Amino acid sequence: MKDTLVIYYSAENHTKKIAEILADKLNADLHEIALKSPYTPEELDWNDEDSRINQEHDDESLREKIELTPETTSPANWENYTKIILCYPIWYGIAAWPTDIFVKAMDWQGKTIIPVCTSHTSGIGQSASLLQAAATNGDWQPGERLFQDATEEEIAALASKI
């Protein structure tokens, strides 16, 4: 039985690729945060002020309507994991909101959580500390940041630190 789980949210598969490599390097299980209504490419168009992502950015109450799949908040063997690597993209300087919804839905008691964000240009910013504040408990570690197009060598280097 493995004690490490890599959890990820990825709207455009950049974070998914990194999470998969991390899970392989850490000999960990993998779990996806999935949405009942995933974002389409048009909904993720940051340049369209009427896109879903911009509407949710401008009106935070819209984020409350985002629904995760039932499987998302019921990871198999959750009670057996002691180390969680939480991978997510940065949106507008914070964790992508589906990640926040997931964090709020879970009981982190007895877990050590290592946030790993992905971004093209932004740093980790306050994303890790905001996720920790949203959690009810758990041992939250300082976060790490990878470029969304990180190489396998860069991801392996992060895995060796973890």
N, C-alpha and C positions, 0 to 999 in steps of 0.2 A: 504494500500500500504506500503510495507516494504522499509526502507531507507538504509538497509545494504545488500551488495552483497559479497559473498565469491567467488572469482575467483581462479581457480587452473589449473596448468599443472601437469600431472602425467604420466610419461612414464611407470612406473611399478606398479601403483596403491597404493603406499605407501602414497603419498601426497593426492591422492583422498580420502582415508580413513580419513585422518586428516581433510581435507576440509569439508567433509560431517559431521563429528562430530562438527566442529566449527560452521557450518551453523545451525545445530540443536540447539546447546547451545546458539547461538546468535539470534535465530529466524530470520535467514537471508535467502535470496535466494542464489542459487548455480549456477555457470556458469563454464563450462569446456573450456579450451583452447585446441582445437582439431586441428590436422594436417591432411592435405589431404593425406599425406603418413606417417602414424605413424611408429615409430621405431619398428622393430622386436627385439626379444631377441638377435639374432645374431648381429644385428646392434648396440646393446647396450653393447656388450662384450668389456669391458675396457681392457681386456688382449690380445685382438686381434688387433695388430697394423694396420690392414687393415679394421677394422670395421668402419661403418659409423660415429659413435660417435668420434672415434679417428681421422678420416680424417677431420671432421668438427672442431675438436679441433686444429689440426695442420694447417689447411687452413681456416681461418675465412671467406673467400669469399664464401665457400660452404654453410655457414649458411644463406646467402642471398637467397639461392634457396629454403629454407624451406617455405612451403606455409601453411597458416592457412585456415581452412574451412571458407566459407563466414559467417556462423552463429557465429563463434568465435568472430569476430570483430563487431558484431551487437547484443549485449546482449539486450534482451527484457527490455523495460522500463529503459534503461540506464540513461536517463535524471532525473529519480526520485531518484536515489541512491546518497547519500551523503557520505557514508562510504564504502570503499572497502577494503576487506581483501584479499591480493594477495598472494596465496600459490604456492610454487614452490620448486623443488628439487635443490640441489647444484650439479653442474657439474664442476669439475676441479676448485673448489674454487669460482665460480660465479653462477649466476642464469642460469638454463637450458635455452639454447638459444631460444626455442620457447616462453618463457616468455618475453624475451627481444624484440622479434619481435612483440608480442602482445602490450607491453607497448608503443613501438614506433608508433603503428597504432591507438592508442586511444587518445581521448581528455579528459584530466583529470581535466579540469576546474571545480571548485566547488566541487571537491571530496577530501576527506581525505583518504589517502592510508596507510595501515599498512601492510608492507611486512612480510610474515611468511615463512621461508625456512625450508626444511626438509633435513636431512642428516644422514648418518650412523656414520660418523666420523668428518666431517668438521663443523666449526662454520659458522656463517653468513658472516664473512669476509666483503668484499666490495660489496657484491651482492646488498644490499638495496640501497647504495649510487650510484652504477652504474645504477640501474634501474631508480632511481630518475633523474640522469643526462640524461638518454635516453628519459625521458618523456618531453613533451612540457610545462607542467604546473601541478598544483595540489598541495595539502598540504601533503607532504610525511613525515610520522612519522618514528621514529627509528624502525628498524626491530626486529623480534623475531626469535628464532631458536628452533625447536623441533627435537628430534630424529625421524627418519623415522618410528620407531616402538613404538612411544609414546603411553602411556596408555590413556584410556578415562579420567582418573583423571587428568593427566598432560595436556591434551587438554582442559578440563574444567577449569583448573586453568588459562591457557592462556586466554580463553574466558572471564573469570571474570575480567582480567586486561584490556581487550579491551572494 
